[in-house]
């Protein structure tokens, strides 16, 4: 009996701790056994992004959240004190579009299917006539919107640690492959289980306009890809209307046929999930703006390396943008004697000026790594944008609060404010200075010490022959 009573009391204590931790809506953060319940960074320069920098400030971290920040913040009893003299504390960086954490996707047609809530209809009416669609295997090429990144996270992906060591604490992880490859999720780059990493499950619907077919199949051209995406949204809206009518009163009505793509895309419309539309060159950006207007959905442009040429039109569209920091350059394995056109040379030269042009035009923008394989090159390429006229504060914002606002998570990350997730970067100087060293990264309040990889010593030069 005493043993059974002890077990009951233990379970009750665990439940009480969980209740207190989640009472304010915050999940119970995973805590390492050897870590203290609180961290306090004292006497550091704090750059909150949401406000002016604080000299000689303090940040208090408790259970994965920022508890207090400012020059007068006090350390609670039992906290581990981190001396911040000579250090600068920044919000954790956000890679606003990435495949980090997604090593391999599910097989085509795989993945769990989310539930489909049926919106009630206020009045009974006949279902609308179904729009004409093609019939055959080409109906849904390159389309798997039911693939949710959060369902396919791989905590063993070695890129997670590499991105974290470069100061990135959060990514928008997006499935790749096909025109509608799935839905992106916002993920924190802490070690642990996938369920502890997800910040926002349904965060974005990335679209690629690269045709999935060929000359003999649909869509085998850019025009076909655009037409196909339009049709998917027409079909999804038809499904919304037909399902609402049928579910309100099914008697005497032909039931809507089942189409997994329509069903899931209708859910993205109900959630107002942002759609990511590609546009890298000037004409592609303008085309993406037109497509966003036709689809009538919340949209975010991505790419925009030639955005310097259409910054005014982009601002007029009132669409936010994600800028690819993998600046155009001559391929490493290309023929050095191959001729290069003046337009290409001009594009390579001016692409880093795009963020400054967007900032001047008032376009909200964030940064993403694109095809960059070494995350440290992402900050180096951001420095090229600064050298091309971008204000350093605007560059930092594009990696933090600006990206968080575009992705709809500014209420929980992107700046150093009480109540937000404790995603922080501690460095010994200006983040965009190549000589600056990152010392600590906090992800969900968990501390990670950054160990610099020692440079491989070069072999001594051979002595010149006599």
NUBAMI-127484 format. One record per atom (N, C-alpha, C): residue in one letter; x, z negated, y negated. Coordinates in steps of 0.2 Angstrom, whole numbers, plus 2048, in hexadecimal, padded with zeros to 3 digits. Each point is the difference from the previous one (the first is absolute). Layout:
N
AXZY/...
***
This chain:
466
X804800806/X7FC8007FA/X8048007FA/X8057FC7FF/X8058007FA/X8038077FF/X802803806/X8038077FF/X7FB8057FD/X7FA800803/X7FB8047FD/X7FE7FF7F9/X8007F97FE/X7FE7FF7F9/X8068027FC/X806800802/X8068027FC/X8008077FF/X7FE804805/X7FF8077FF/X7FB8027FB/X7FA7FD800/X7FB8017FC/X8027FE7F9/X8037FB7FF/X8037FE7F9/X8058067FD/X804802805/X8058057FE/X7FC8077FE/X7FB802803/X7FD8067FF/X7FC7FF7F9/X7FD7FA7FF/X7FD7FE7FA/X8058017FA/X8067FD801/X8058007FA/X8028077FF/X801805805/X8018077FF/X7FB8037FC/X7F97FF802/X7FB8037FC/X7FF7FE7F9/X8027F97FF/X7FF7FE7F9/X8068037FC/X806801802/X8058037FC/X7FE8077FF/X7FE804805/X7FE8077FF/X7FA8007FB/X7FB7FC800/X7FB8007FB/X8027FF7F9/X8057FB7FF/X8037FF7F9/X8048067FE/X803803804/X8048067FE/X7FC8067FE/X7FA800803/X7FC8067FF/X7FB7FF7FB/X7FF7FA7FE/X7FA7FE7FC/X8008047F9/X8068027FE/X8008047F9/X800808802/X7FF801806/X800807802/X807803802/X8057FC800/X807802802/X8017FF808/X802805803/X8027FF807/X8057FB801/X8007FD806/X8067FC802/X806804801/X8057FF7FC/X806804800/X8047FE806/X804804804/X8047FE805/X8067FC7FD/X8027FB803/X8057FC7FD/X8067FF806/X8068017FE/X8057FF805/X8017F9801/X8027FE806/X8007F9802/X8057FC7FC/X8068037FE/X8057FD7FC/X7FF8017F9/X7FB8027FD/X7FF8017F9/X7FC7FA7FD/X8017FF7FA/X7FC7FA7FC/X7FA8037FE/X7FB7FC7FF/X7F98027FE/X8008037F9/X8057FF7FB/X8018027FA/X8078037FE/X8008057FC/X8068027FD/X7FF8007F9/X8067FE7FC/X8008007F9/X8068047FE/X7FF8057FC/X8068037FD/X8017FE7F8/X8057FC7FF/X8017FD7F9/X8058047FC/X7FF7FF7F9/X8058037FB/X802807801/X7FB804802/X801807801/X7FD8047FA/X8028067FF/X7FC8057FB/X7FA803805/X7FA7FF7FD/X7FA802804/X7FD8067FC/X7FF806804/X7FD8067FD/X7FA801804/X7FA7FD7FD/X7FA800803/X7FC807800/X8028047FC/X7FE8077FF/X7F98007FC/X7FC7FB802/X7F97FF7FD/X8017FD7F9/X8067FE7FE/X8017FC7FA/X8078017FE/X8027FD7FA/X8078007FE/X8057FC805/X806802800/X8057FC805/X8007F97FD/X8027FC805/X8017F97FF/X8077FE801/X8037FD7FB/X8077FE801/X8007F9803/X8057FE804/X8007F9803/X7F97FE802/X7FD804805/X7FA7FF802/X8007FD808/X7FA7FE802/X8007FE807/X7FA803803/X801802807/X7FA802804/X7FF7FB806/X7FA7FE801/X7FF7FC806/X7FC804805/X802800806/X7FD804806/X7FD7FB805/X7FA800801/X7FD7FC805/X7FB804805/X8017FF806/X7FC803805/X7FF8077FF/X8058047FE/X7FF807800/X7FE8037F9/X7FE7FB7FB/X7FE8027FA/X8047FD7FA/X8008037FB/X8037FE7FA/X7FC7FA7FD/X8027FA800/X7FC7FA7FD/X8017FF7F9/X8068017FD/X8017FF7F9/X8068047FE/X8008027F9/X8058047FE/X8007FF7F8/X8077FF7FE/X8007FE7F9/X8067FC7FE/X8017FF7FA/X8067FB7FE/X7FF7F9802/X7F97FE800/X7FF7F9801/X7FD7FE807/X801805805/X7FD7FF807/X8057FB803/X7FC7FB804/X8047FB803/X800801808/X8057FD803/X801801807/X7FD7FB803/X7FB801805/X7FD7FB804/X8047FC805/X7FF7FA802/X8047FD805/X801804806/X8067FF803/X801804806/X802807800/X8008027F9/X802808800/X807801800/X802806803/X807802800/X8018037F9/X8057FE7FD/X8028027F9/X805806801/X7FF8057FC/X805806800/X8028017F9/X8077FF7FF/X8038007FA/X8008087FD/X7FC8017FB/X8008077FD/X8048017FA/X8057FC7FF/X8058027FA/X803806801/X7FF8057FB/X803806801/X7FC805804/X7FA7FE802/X7FC805804/X7FA8027FC/X7FD806803/X7FA8027FD/X7FB801805/X7FA7FE7FF/X7FB800805/X7FB8057FE/X7FF805805/X7FB8067FF/X7FA7FF805/X7FB8047FE/X7FB800805/X802805806/X7FE7FF806/X802804805/X7FE8077FF/X804805802/X7FF8077FF/X7FB803805/X7FD8057FD/X7FA803804/X802808801/X801802806/X801807802/X7F9803801/X7FD8047FB/X7F9801800/X7FE805804/X804803805/X7FE805805/X806801805/X7FE7FE806/X8067FF805/X7FD801807/X805801805/X7FE7FF807/X8047FA803/X8037FC7FB/X8047FA803/X7FB7FC804/X8027FD806/X7FC7FC804/X7FB804805/X8008077FF/X7FD804805/X805804804/X8027FE805/X805804804/X7FD806803/X7FB7FF804/X7FC805803/X7F97FF800/X7FC8067FE/X7F97FF800/X7FD801807/X7F97FF800/X7FD801806/X7FF807802/X7FF801806/X7FF807802/X7FA8037FD/X7FF8077FF/X7FB8037FC/X7F97FE803/X7FC7FE7FC/X7F97FE802/X8007F8802/X8067FD800/X8007F9802/X7FE7FB7FA/X8017FA802/X7FF7FB7FA/X7F97FD801/X7FF7FA7FE/X7FA7FD800/X7FB8037FB/X7FA7FF801/X7FB8037FC/X7FC7FB7FC/X8007FF7F9/X7FD7FB7FD/X7F9800800/X7FC7FB7FF/X7F9800800/X7FD8047FB/X7FA802801/X7FD8047FA/X7FA7FD7FE/X8007FC7FB/X7FA7FD7FD/X7FB8057FD/X7FA7FF802/X7FB8057FD/X7FD7FE7FA/X8018037FA/X7FD7FE7FA/X7F8801800/X7FC7FB7FE/X7F9801801/X7FE8057FA/X7FA804802/X7FD8057FB/X7FA7FC7FD/X7FF8017F9/X7FA7FD7FD/X7FA803802/X800806802/X7FA804802/X801805805/X7FB801804/X801805806/X7FF8077FD/X805804802/X8008077FF/X803804805/X7FF806800/X803805805/X8078007FF/X805800805/X8078017FF/X8018077FD/X8058007FC/X8028067FC/X802805805/X8008077FF/X802805804/X8087FF801/X802801806/X807800801/X8048057FD/X8057FF7FC/X8048067FE/X803804805/X8018067FF/X803804805/X8087FF801/X8017FF807/X8077FE801/X803805806/X806801801/X802804805/X7FF7FD807/X800804805/X7FF7FD807/X806802804/X8037FB804/X806802804/X8057FB7FF/X806801804/X8057FB7FF/X8037FF7F9/X7FF8057FC/X8037FF7F9/X7FC7FC7FC/X7FB7FD802/X7FB7FC7FB/X8047FA7FD/X8047FD804/X8037FA7FD/X808800802/X8038057FD/X808800801/X8037FB7FC/X8067FD803/X8047FC7FC/X7FC7FA7FD/X7FB7FD803/X7FB7FC7FD/X7FF7FA804/X8037FA7FE/X7FF7FA804/X7FF7FA7FB/X7FB8007FC/X7FF7FA7FB/X7FF7FA803/X7FE7FF806/X7FF7FA804/X8077FC801/X8058047FF/X8077FD801/X8027FB7FA/X8007FA801/X8017FB7FB/X8077FD801/X8048017FA/X8077FE801/X8007F9802/X7FC7FB7FE/X8007F9802/X8007FF808/X7FD805803/X7FF800807/X806802804/X8058037FD/X805803803/X8077FE7FD/X8007F97FE/X8077FE7FD/X8047FE805/X8078017FF/X8057FF805/X8057FB7FC/X7FF7F9801/X8057FC7FD/X807801802/X802803805/X807802802/X8038067FD/X7FC8037FB/X8038067FD/X8067FD7FC/X806803801/X8067FE7FC/X7FF8017F9/X7FC8047FE/X8008027F9/X7FD7FA7FC/X7FC7FC803/X7FD7FA7FD/X8057FC7FD/X8057FE804/X8067FC7FD/X8048047FB/X801806801/X8048047FB/X7FC8007F9/X7FA801800/X7FC8017FA/X8007F97FD/X7FF7FB804/X8007F97FD/X8077FE7FD/X805802803/X8077FE7FD/X8018047FA/X7FC8057FF/X8018047F9/X7FB7FD7FB/X7FC7FB801/X7FC7FD7FC/X7F8802800/X7FF804805/X7F9802801/X7FC7FB805/X7FB7FD7FD/X7FC7FB804/X7F9803803/X7FE8067FD/X7FA802802/X800808800/X7FC803805/X800807800/X7F8802801/X7FF8067FD/X7F9803803/X802804806/X7FF7FE806/X802804806/X7FA805801/X802806801/X7FC805801/X801804806/X7FB801805/X802805805/X8028077FE/X803803804/X8028077FE/X7FE805806/X8008067FE/X7FE806805/X7F98027FF/X7FF8067FE/X7FA8037FF/X7FD8007F9/X7FB8027FE/X7FD8017FA/X7FC7F97FE/X7FD7FD805/X7FD7F97FF/X8037FC805/X8067FD800/X8037FD805/X7FE7F9802/X7FC7FD7FB/X7FE7F9801/X7FF7FC7F9/X8007FA801/X7FF7FC7FA/X8067FB7FF/X8028007FA/X8067FB7FE/X7FE7F97FF/X8057FC802/X7FF7F87FF/X8057FE7FC/X7FF7FB7FC/X8057FC7FC/X8037FA805/X807801800/X8037FB805/X8067FC7FD/X8007FA801/X8067FC7FE/X805800805/X8078017FE/X805801805/X8047FA802/X7FB7FB803/X8037FA803/X801801807/X8047FC803/X800800808/X7FA7FC802/X7FE802806/X7FB7FD803/X7FB805803/X7FA7FE801/X7FB804804/X7FC8047FB/X7FE806802/X7FC8057FB/X7FB7FC7FD/X7FC7FC803/X7FA7FD7FC/X8027FC7FA/X8077FD800/X8027FD7FB/X8038047FA/X801806802/X8038057FB/X7FB8037FB/X7FA801802/X7FB8047FD/X7FD7FD7FA/X8018037FA/X7FD7FE7FA/X7F98037FE/X800806802/X7F98047FF/X800805805/X7FB800804/X7FF804806/X7FE8077FE/X7FB8017FC/X7FE8077FE/X8028017F9/X8068037FF/X8038007F9/X7FF8077FD/X801806804/X8008067FE/X7FF805805/X7FE8067FE/X7FF806805/X8058057FE/X806801803/X8048057FE/X7FE807802/X8018057FC/X7FE807802/X8068047FF/X801805805/X805805800/X7FD807800/X8028047FB/X7FD807800/X805805804/X8047FD804/X804805805/X7FB802805/X7FF807801/X7FC802805/X8027FE807/X7FB7FE804/X8017FE807/X800806805/X7FD8067FE/X800805804/X8058057FF/X7FF807802/X8048057FF/X7FD8067FE/X803806801/X7FC8067FE/X7FA802804/X8007FD806/X7FB802804/X7FA7FA801/X8027FA7FC/X7FB7FB801/X7FF7FD7F9/X7FA7FC7FF/X7FE7FD7FA/X8027F9800/X8037FD7FA/X8018047FA/X808802800/X801806800/X807803800/X8038027F9/X7FD7FD7FB/X8028017F9/X7FE7FB7FC/X8037FF7FA/X7FF7FB7FB/X7F98007FE/X7FD8077FF/X7F98007FE/X7FB7FD806/X802802806/X7FC7FD805/X8017F8801/X8067FD7FE/X8007F9800/X7FC7FD7FB/X8008037FA/X7FC7FD7FB/X7F8800801/X7FE806803/X7F9801802/X7FF7FB806/X8047FF804/X7FF7FB805/X7FF7F97FE/X8047FE7FB/X7FF7F97FD/X7FA8007FD/X7FE8057FC/X7F98007FD/X7FB7FF805/X800804805/X7FB7FF805/X7FF7F9803/X8067FD801/X8007FA803/X7FC7FB7FC/X8018007F9/X7FC7FC7FC/X7F98027FF/X7FE806801/X7F9802800/X7FD7FD806/X803801806/X7FD7FD806/X8007F9800/X8047FC7FD/X8007F9800/X7FA7FE7FB/X7FF8037FB/X7FA7FE7FB/X7FA802804/X800806803/X7F9801804/X7FF7FB805/X8057FD804/X7FF7FB805/X7FE7FA7FC/X8027FE7FB/X7FE7FA7FC/X7F98017FF/X7FD8057FD/X7F98017FE/X7FC800807/X802804805/X7FC801806/X8007F9804/X8057FD800/X8007F9804/X7FC7FB7FC/X8008007F9/X7FC7FB7FD/X7F8802801/X7FE806800/X7F9802801/X7FE7FE807/X804802805/X7FF7FF807/X7FF7F9802/X8057FC7FD/X8007F9802/X7FB7FC7FD/X7FD8027FA/X7FB7FD7FD/X7F9800804/X7FF806804/X7FA801804/X802806804/X8027FF806/X802806805/X7FA804803/X7FA7FD800/X7FA803803/X7FF8077FE/X800805804/X7FE8067FF/X8058057FC/X8067FD800/X8068037FD/X805802805/X8038067FF/X806802804/X8067FB7FE/X8037FD805/X8057FC7FE/X8078047FE/X8037FD7FB/X8068047FE/X805800806/X804805800/X805801806/X8067FC7FE/X8037FE806/X8067FB7FF/X8068057FE/X8047FE7FB/X8068037FE/X8057FB7FE/X8057FE803/X8047FA7FF/X8038017F9/X8028067FE/X8038017F9/X7FB7FF7FB/X7FA802800/X7FB7FF7FB/X7FE7F9800/X8007FC805/X7FE7F9800/X8057FC7FD/X807801801/X8057FC7FD/X8018027F9/X8008077FE/X8008027F9/X7FB7FD7FC/X7FA800803/X7FA7FD7FC/X8027F87FE/X8037FD805/X8027F97FF/X8058007FA/X8058047FF/X8048007FB/X7FD8017F9/X7FA805800/X7FD8017FA/X7FC7F97FE/X7FD7FD805/X7FD7F97FF/X8047FB7FD/X807800802/X8047FB7FE/X8048027FA/X7FF8067FD/X8038037FA/X808800802/X802802806/X807800801/X8038057FC/X8067FF7FD/X8038057FC/X803806805/X7FF8067FD/X803806804/X8078027FD/X805801804/X8068027FD/X801807801/X8008047FA/X801807800/X8078037FE/X802805804/X8078027FE/X8008057FB/X8067FF7FC/X8018057FA/X8077FF7FE/X805804801/X8077FF7FE/X8028047FB/X7FF807800/X8018047FB/X7FA8017FB/X8018027FA/X7FB8007FB/X7FA803802/X800806803/X7F9803802/X7FD7FC806/X8047FD804/X7FD7FC805/X7FD7F97FD/X8037FE7FB/X7FD7FA7FD/X7F98017FD/X8008067FC/X7FA8027FD/X7FA802806/X802803805/X7FC801806/X7FD7F9803/X8047FB800/X7FE7FA803/X7FB7FD7FB/X8018007FA/X7FC7FE7FB/X7F9803801/X800807801/X7F9803801/X7FD7FE806/X8047FF806/X7FD7FE806/X7FD7F97FF/X8037FB7FD/X7FE7FA7FF/X7F98007FC/X7FF8047FB/X7FA8017FD/X7FA803805/X802805804/X7FB803804/X7FE7FA806/X8057FD802/X7FE7FB806/X7FC7FA7FD/X8017FE7F9/X7FD7FB7FD/X8017F9804/X8067FF800/X8037FA804/X8057FC7FC/X8017FA800/X8067FD7FD/X806803803/X8048037FC/X806804802/X8077FD7FC/X805801804/X8077FF7FE/X804806801/X8048027FB/X804806801/X8077FD803/X803804805/X8077FE802/X804806800/X8077FF7FF/X805805800/X8028007F8/X7FD8057FC/X8018007F9/X8078017FE/X805803804/X8078007FD/X8008057FA/X7FB805800/X8008047FA/X7FB7FE7FB/X7FE7FA800/X7FB7FD7FC/X8028007F8/X8068017FF/X8038017F9/X7FC8067FD/X7FE805804/X7FE8067FD/X7F88007FE/X7FD7FB804/X7F87FF7FF/X7FE7F97FF/X8057FC7FC/X7FE7F97FF/X7FA7FF7FC/X7FF8057FB/X7FA7FF7FC/X7F9802804/X800805804/X7FA801804/X7FF7FA805/X8067FE803/X7FF7FA805/X7FD7FA7FC/X8027FF7FA/X7FD7FA7FC/X7F98017FF/X7FE8077FE/X7F98017FF/X7FB7FF806/X803801806/X7FC7FF806/X7FF7F9801/X8037FB7FD/X7FF7F9801/X8027FE807/X804804804/X8027FE807/X8067FD800/X8017FB804/X8077FD800/X804804805/X8077FE800/X804805804/X8067FB803/X802803806/X8067FD804/X8058057FF/X8067FE7FE/X8058057FF/X8057FF805/X802806803/X805800806/X8078007FD/X8037FB802/X8077FF7FD/X806804804/X7FE803805/X805804804/X8018077FC/X8037FF7FA/X8018067FC/X803806803/X7FE8067FE/X802806803/X8078017FF/X804803805/X807801800/X801805805/X8068037FF/X803805805/X8007FD807/X7FD803805/X8017FD807/X8077FF802/X8027FB803/X8077FF802/X803805805/X7FC803804/X802805805/X7FF8077FD/X7FF8017FA/X7FE8077FD/X8078037FF/X8008077FF/X8058047FF/X8027FF7F9/X8067FD7FE/X8027FF7F9/X8008077FC/X801805804/X8008077FC/X7FA8037FF/X7FA7FD803/X7FA8037FF/X7FD8007F9/X7FD8057FD/X7FE8007F9/X7FA7FC7FF/X8007FC7FB/X7FB7FC7FE/X7FD8027F9/X7F9801800/X7FD8027FA/X8007FB7FA/X7FF8037FA/X8007FB7FA/X7FB7FB801/X7FA803802/X7FA7FB800/X8027FA805/X803801806/X8017FB804/X8057FB7FD/X8068037FD/X8047FC7FC/X7FD7FB7FB/X7FC8037FC/X7FC7FD7FB/X7FC7FA803/X7FD802806/X7FB7FB803/X8057FA802/X805801803/X8057FB803/X8027FC7FA/X8018037FA/X8037FC7FB/X7FB7FC7FC/X7FA802800/X7FA7FD7FC/X7FC7FB804/X800801806/X7FB7FC804/X8017F87FE/X8067FD800/X8007F97FE/X7FD7FE7F9/X7FF8057FC/X7FD7FF7FA/X7F87FF800/X7FD801806/X7F9800801/X7FD7F97FE/X8037FA803/X7FD7FA7FF/X8007FE7F8/X8058027FC/X8007FF7F9/X7FB8047FD/X7FF807802/X7FA8047FD/X7F97FD802/X7FF7FD806/X7FA7FD802/X7FF7FA7FC/X8057FC7FF/X7FF7FA7FC/X7FE8017F8/X8048057FE/X7FE8027F9/X7F98037FF/X7FD803805/X7F9803800/X7FB7FA802/X8027FB802/X7FC7FA802/X7FD801807/X803803805/X7FE801807/X8027FA804/X7FC7FC803/X8027FA804/X804803806/X8067FE802/X803802806/X8047FB803/X801801807/X8057FC804/X805805803/X8047FD804/X806803803/X7FF800808/X802805803/X801800807/X806803803/X8027FF806/X807802802/X800807803/X7FA803801/X800806803/X805801806/X804805800/X804801806/X8077FD800/X8017FB7FB/X8067FC800/X8017FC806/X805800803/X8027FC806/X8037F97FF/X8048007FB/X8037FA7FE/X7FD7FD7FA/X7FC7FA801/X7FC7FE7FA/X8047FE7FA/X8067FF800/X8047FE7FA/X8018077FC/X7FF806803/X8008067FC/X7FA8007FC/X7FA7FD802/X7FA8007FC/X8017FC7F9/X8047FB800/X8027FD7F9/X8058047FC/X804803804/X8058057FC/X7FC8057FD/X7FB803804/X7FD8067FD/X7FB7FE7FA/X7FE7F9800/X7FC7FE7FB/X8057FF7FA/X8067FE801/X8058007FA/X8018077FD/X7FF805804/X8018077FD/X7FA8017FC/X7FA7FD801/X7FA8017FC/X8017FC7F9/X8047FA801/X8017FC7FA/X8058047FC/X805803803/X8058047FC/X7FD8067FD/X7FA802802/X7FD8067FE/X7FA7FE7FB/X8007FA7FE/X7FC7FE7FA/X7FB7FA802/X7FF7FE806/X7FB7FB802/X8027F97FE/X7FC7FD7FD/X8017F97FE/X8017FC806/X8067FC801/X8017FC806/X7FA7FB802/X7FC7FD7FB/X7FB7FC801/X7FA804803/X7FF8077FE/X7FB804803/X802802807/X807800802/X802802806/X7FF7FA805/X8017FA7FE/X7FF7FA804/X7F87FF801/X7FC8027FB/X7F97FF801/X7FD805805/X803806800/X7FE805805/X8027FE807/X8057FC801/X8017FD807/X7FC7FA801/X7FD7FD7FC/X7FD7FA801/X7F88007FE/X7FF7FD7FA/X7F97FF7FE/X7FC8077FF/X8048057FD/X7FD807800/X7FD803806/X8057FF805/X7FE803807/X7FA7FB803/X8007FA7FF/X7FB7FB803/X7F98027FD/X8008017F9/X7FA8027FD/X7FD807803/X804805801/X7FE806802/X7FD7FF807/X8047FC804/X7FD7FF807/X7FB7FB801/X7FE7FD7FA/X7FA7FB801/X8027F9802/X8067FE800/X8027F9802/X8047FC7FB/X7FE8027F9/X8047FC7FB/X7FD7F97FF/X7FB7FE804/X7FD7FA7FF/X8047FB805/X805803804/X8037FC805/X808801800/X8028057FD/X807801800/X8028057FA/X8078017FF/X8028047FB/X8037FD7FA/X7FF7F97FF/X8027FD7FA/X8017F8803/X8047FD7FB/X8017F9802/X7FC7FB7FC/X7FA7FF803/X7FB7FC7FD/X7FD7FB806/X7FE7FA7FD/X7FD7FB805/X7FA803804/X8007FE806/X7FB803805/X801806803/X8058047FE/X802806803/X8047FF806/X801805805/X804800805/X8077FF7FE/X8047FB803/X8077FF7FE/X805805803/X7FF8067FD/X805806801/X8058007FB/X8067FE801/X8058007FA/X806803802/X8048027FB/X807802801/X8047FC7FB/X8067FE803/X8057FC7FC/X806804800/X8028027FA/X8068047FF/X8057FC7FB/X806803800/X8057FD7FB/X8018047FA/X7FB8047FE/X8008047FA/X7FA805800/X8018057FB/X7FB8057FF/X7FF804807/X7FA800802/X7FE804806/X802807801/X8018037FA/X802807800/X8078017FF/X8047FB7FF/X8078017FF/X803800807/X804806801/X803801807/X8047FA802/X8037FC7FC/X8047FB801/X7FD7F9802/X7F98007FF/X7FC7FA802/X7FF7FF807/X8017FA802/X7FF7FE807/X7F97FC801/X7FD802805/X7FA7FC802/X8027FB805/X7FD7FA7FE/X8027FA804/X7FB7FD805/X7FA8007FD/X7FA7FD804/X7FA8057FF/X7FC800806/X7FA8037FF/X7FB7FC803/X7FA7FF7FD/X7FB7FC803/X7FA804802/X7FD800806/X7FB804802/X7FA7FB802/X7FB8007FD/X7FA7FB802/X8037F9800/X8057FF7FC/X8037F97FF/X8057FF805/X802804804/X8057FF805/X8078037FD/X8057FC801/X8068017FD/X805805804/X8038057FE/X804804803/X8078017FC/X8057FE803/X8078017FD/X802806801/X8038047FB/X802807801/X8087FF801/X802803805/X807800802/X8028087FF/X8058007FB/X8038077FF/X804803806/X7FE806802/X804803805/X8078017FD/X8067FE803/X8068017FE/X802808800/X8038027FB/X802807800/X805801805/X800806804/X805802805/X8068027FC/X8067FD802/X8068017FD/X802807801/X8038047FB/X802806801/X807800804/X801805804/X807800803/X8058027FB/X8067FD800/X8058027FB/X802807800/X8018037FA/X802807800/X806802803/X800805803/X806802804/X8068027FB/X8067FE802/X8068017FC/X8018087FF/X8018027FA/X802807800/X806803804/X7FF806803/X805802804/X8068027FB/X8077FF803/X8058027FC/X802807801/
***
